[in-house]
Amino acid sequence: MASPDPIRIVSRSSPMALAQAERVRTELAALHPGITTEVVPVTTSGDRWLGDLSKLGGKGAFTKEVDAALLAGDADLAVHCVKDIPADRPLPAGTAFVAFLKRDDIRDALVHPDGLTLDELPPGTRIGTSSVRRVAQLAASHPHLKCVPMRGNANRRLEKLAAGDADALLLATSGLQRIGRGDVITEILSVETMCPPIGAGILALQCREDDTATIDTVSALGDRNAWREATAERMLLHVLQGHCNSPIAGYARSERNGDLSLRACVFSPDGKTVLNAHEWAGPLDPATLGTSVAVALLRQGARELIDSIARSTTRH
Ligand SMILES: NCc1[nH]cc(CCC(=O)O)c1CC(=O)O
């Protein structure tokens, strides 16, 4: 069946999202010479609102308007960071993932204007981040540092850093590379130092599930390891039923021998409690591995830990 011409790709309008859409256009052009694509930019509520995300209903703040454009038929293809897609609920009815692109670097990066590493930062250094995952892990490993709230897209955070709103930033390595700012990274943090978020570095392509023409055209962009890793990680998050204030981290990894492993952590916000589980799939499929690691964490008390954390940290 002929694919729609052009294929309209809906994207958030931040520089990172537009770079992601460009990657998809480039990969599609390489796969299907002569194909035409067009980017349909939208602004999401998560981009507009720079306050506490949980006040927006949290999850889905970066995906709702993108999903709406797809469902309304204003676009044929959506590009999402897997990290930003809620896992505690199904995808919007009528849409489906058709591909997970080859995974980028999953690690977080430190940005310090004078080039210091995390271990070199002096007491009281202000780290700009609003991520409960990063705050909890820093509280555990570097309690002498001070996290200050910082939101907005990566470009805006770099501007805020330059304006002195913080002394250093923690951001995703892949995100900085996508916006062409890998140069500001002073240290890439190992996954042992800073456990990455579920879905880090993976882009998902989403279509209307009845749009077989587009599905046939784009599904070959999918990477099998990215699919296996995203599936295991998202099932873990689904079973844990975390909310947007839950400090949860974890990553699956496809080993050279083809085996899949999944490590995940649940933290208390102050980092004093750390639950940790690590399993190999063996004969299990990726989703079952995700369930198994989630169950191991639930047995250690993850349910009580997650439920003890307020969904919103501040009152109106
Ligand atoms: N919340 C914004 C967001 N969504 C995905 C990434 C990073 C890129 C990725 O992991 O795909 C970022 C920026 C960041 O955390 O620094």
The ligand as a Tripos MOL2 file, in Angstrom:
@<TRIPOS>MOLECULE
LIG
   16    16     1     0     0
SMALL
NO_CHARGES

@<TRIPOS>ATOM
      1 N1         12.0650   15.3900   30.4450 N.3       1 LIG1
      2 C1         12.6480   15.8580   29.2230 C.3       1 LIG1
      3 C2         13.4580   14.7890   28.5850 C.ar      1 LIG1
      4 N2         12.8740   13.7290   28.0030 N.ar      1 LIG1
      5 C3         13.8560   12.9000   27.5290 C.ar      1 LIG1
      6 C4         15.0800   13.5060   27.8210 C.ar      1 LIG1
      7 C5         16.3810   12.9640   27.4960 C.3       1 LIG1
      8 C6         16.4780   12.1500   26.2600 C.3       1 LIG1
      9 C7         16.0400   10.7170   26.3970 C.2       1 LIG1
     10 O1         16.2960   10.0700   27.4330 O.co2     1 LIG1
     11 O2         15.4300   10.2080   25.4340 O.co2     1 LIG1
     12 C8         14.8440   14.7030   28.4810 C.ar      1 LIG1
     13 C9         15.8260   15.6960   28.9630 C.3       1 LIG1
     14 C10        16.6340   15.3280   30.1780 C.2       1 LIG1
     15 O3         16.2030   14.5350   31.0330 O.co2     1 LIG1
     16 O4         17.7540   15.8770   30.3440 O.co2     1 LIG1
@<TRIPOS>BOND
     1     1     2 1
     2     2     3 1
     3     3     4 ar
     4     3    12 ar
     5     4     5 ar
     6     5     6 ar
     7     6     7 1
     8     6    12 ar
     9     7     8 1
    10     8     9 1
    11     9    10 2
    12     9    11 1
    13    12    13 1
    14    13    14 1
    15    14    15 2
    16    14    16 1
@<TRIPOS>SUBSTRUCTURE
     1 LIG1         1 GROUP 0 **** ****
